[in-house]
Amino acid sequence: MTLWEFSCGAEGFAEANGAKPKGGGEISDDRLAELGIEGF
């Protein structure tokens, strides 16, 4: 079993058993500027 297959299997198992997805979301422009990232 490859790492990709394991990852997909674990994700499918979590989905089937009611696990909540991790909330990542996008980083705001203000937060990017605070981190010193410009020109996006």
N, C-alpha and C positions, 0 to 999 in steps of 0.2 A: 504494500500500500504506500503510495506516495504521500508527501506532506499535503499536497493539494487535495487528494482524495480524503485524507483524514480531516482536513479543515472543513470540507463540504459536508462530510458525515456528521461532524460535531455540530455544525451550524444547523443542519436538518434535524438532528436529535433535539437540540435546544428549542427550535421552532415548534416541533411536534409536541413538546412537553410544556409549552406555555411560558418559555423564558422571554423576558422582555428584552427588546433590542437595546444596545448601548446607545445613549444619546451623545453624539459627537457634535453635530451641527457645524456651521461655518464660523470662521473667525471674523469678527467685524473689522472694518478698515481701521478704526481707532485702535483696536488691540494690536493689529499688525504694525501700525505706526509706533506704538509703545515698545514693541519688540525690535524696532529698528529696521523693519522690512518696508522698502519703498519701491515705487514704480510698478505696481501691480495693476 
